[in-house]
Amino acid sequence: MKKLLEYAQSGDTVVVWRVDRLGRSLIDVLNTVNLLRERGVNVRSISDGIDPATSTGRMMLNMLASLAEYERELIVERVNAGIAAARQSGTRFGRPVSDPAVIADKLAIAKDARARGRTAEDAARLVGWSRATFYRHLGQESASVKSL
């Protein structure tokens, strides 16, 4: 969108499938259309048949943009309600909690590989980790040892 706004010049026509593709909200759509019109760029919507150069087209643009924003807000409300219902029924979101015993075993294998001369990256790959994950678990282990 940024490249389009930088590239469009007076006399060009920006063609969109639907007007709501010009922004994330009603204000975004209207600001984008107004910005383009002020620069002499025409805007055409294929599926809506809207021509913002006319007063009727601007009215239709406002109405359709309002409906599109309303539709997006309804979707967000439904998604949030679904997430809340899932949480109430006990669903956990995010990455599953790792078993500390498995982490300890993998860390022991990776540390042993390091002691035998392997690089940190190779040692981490042995247990399916990245180098950063290996160092993170090493740091957590040393921090828990210090706290004892």
C-alpha positions in Angstrom: 0.0 0.0 0.0 2.9 2.4 0.8 4.5 1.7 -2.6 1.2 2.3 -4.3 0.6 5.6 -2.5 4.2 6.7 -3.4 3.9 5.6 -7.0 0.4 6.9 -7.9 0.5 10.3 -9.8 -2.1 12.7 -11.1 -4.0 11.1 -13.9 -3.5 7.5 -12.7 -6.4 5.3 -11.7 -6.1 3.0 -8.8 -8.3 -0.1 -9.3 -9.3 -2.2 -6.2 -11.5 -5.3 -5.9 -13.5 -3.7 -3.1 -13.2 -0.4 -1.4 -12.5 -1.9 2.0 -9.2 -3.1 0.6 -8.0 0.5 0.8 -7.8 0.5 4.6 -8.3 -1.3 7.8 -11.1 0.9 9.1 -13.6 3.4 7.7 -11.4 6.3 8.6 -8.4 4.6 6.8 -10.5 4.0 3.6 -11.9 7.5 3.5 -8.4 9.1 4.2 -6.8 7.0 1.5 -9.5 7.9 -1.0 -9.3 11.6 -0.1 -5.5 11.5 -0.3 -5.6 10.0 -3.7 -8.3 12.3 -5.0 -6.4 15.4 -3.7 -3.4 14.2 -5.7 -5.5 13.8 -8.9 -5.6 10.0 -8.8 -8.9 8.3 -9.7 -10.2 5.4 -7.7 -12.3 2.6 -9.1 -13.8 -0.3 -7.3 -14.5 -3.4 -9.5 -17.0 -5.3 -7.4 -18.7 -2.3 -5.8 -18.8 -0.2 -9.0 -18.0 2.9 -6.9 -16.7 6.1 -8.5 -15.6 8.5 -5.7 -15.4 11.3 -8.3 -19.2 11.7 -8.1 -21.3 12.7 -5.1 -23.3 9.5 -5.4 -20.1 7.5 -5.5 -18.7 9.2 -2.4 -22.0 8.5 -0.6 -21.9 4.8 -1.6 -18.2 4.7 -0.6 -19.1 6.0 2.9 -22.0 3.5 3.2 -19.9 0.5 2.0 -16.9 1.4 4.1 -19.2 1.7 7.1 -20.7 -1.7 6.4 -17.2 -3.3 5.9 -16.0 -1.8 9.2 -19.1 -3.1 11.0 -18.5 -6.6 9.5 -14.9 -6.6 10.7 -16.0 -5.5 14.2 -18.6 -8.4 14.3 -15.9 -10.9 13.3 -13.6 -9.6 16.1 -16.4 -9.8 18.6 -17.2 -13.4 17.6 -13.6 -14.5 17.7 -13.1 -12.9 21.2 -16.4 -14.6 22.4 -15.1 -17.9 21.0 -11.8 -17.5 22.8 -13.5 -16.6 26.1 -15.8 -19.6 25.8 -12.9 -21.9 25.0 -10.9 -20.6 28.0 -13.9 -21.1 30.3 -14.2 -24.7 29.1 -10.5 -25.3 30.0 -8.8 -24.8 26.6 -5.2 -23.6 26.9 -3.8 -21.4 24.2 -0.1 -21.2 23.2 2.7 -23.6 23.1 2.3 -26.7 25.3 4.4 -26.6 28.5 7.5 -28.7 28.2 8.3 -31.5 30.6 11.2 -30.5 32.8 12.5 -34.1 32.8 12.7 -34.1 29.0 14.4 -30.7 29.0 16.9 -32.0 31.6 17.6 -35.1 29.5 18.1 -33.1 26.3 20.3 -30.6 28.1 22.5 -33.5 29.5 22.9 -34.9 26.0 23.8 -31.5 24.5 26.3 -30.7 27.4 27.9 -34.1 26.9 28.3 -33.4 23.2 29.8 -30.1 24.0 32.3 -31.7 26.4 33.3 -34.1 23.6 34.2 -31.1 21.4 31.1 -30.5 19.3 30.0 -26.9 18.6 27.0 -25.5 20.5 25.0 -25.6 17.3 25.8 -29.2 16.6 25.1 -30.2 20.2 21.7 -28.4 20.1 20.8 -30.0 16.7 21.4 -33.5 18.3 18.3 -32.9 20.5 16.3 -30.9 18.1 17.0 -27.4 19.5 18.5 -24.3 18.1 21.7 -22.9 19.5 19.7 -20.1 21.2 17.4 -22.7 22.9 20.4 -24.7 24.1 22.0 -21.5 25.7 18.6 -20.4 27.2 18.2 -23.8 28.9 21.9 -23.7 30.0 21.3 -20.3 31.5 18.1 -21.3 33.3 19.9 -24.4 34.7 22.8 -22.3 36.1 20.3 -19.7 37.4 18.4 -22.4 39.3 21.6 -23.8 40.7 22.7 -20.4 41.9 19.4 -19.8 43.7 19.9 -23.0 45.7 
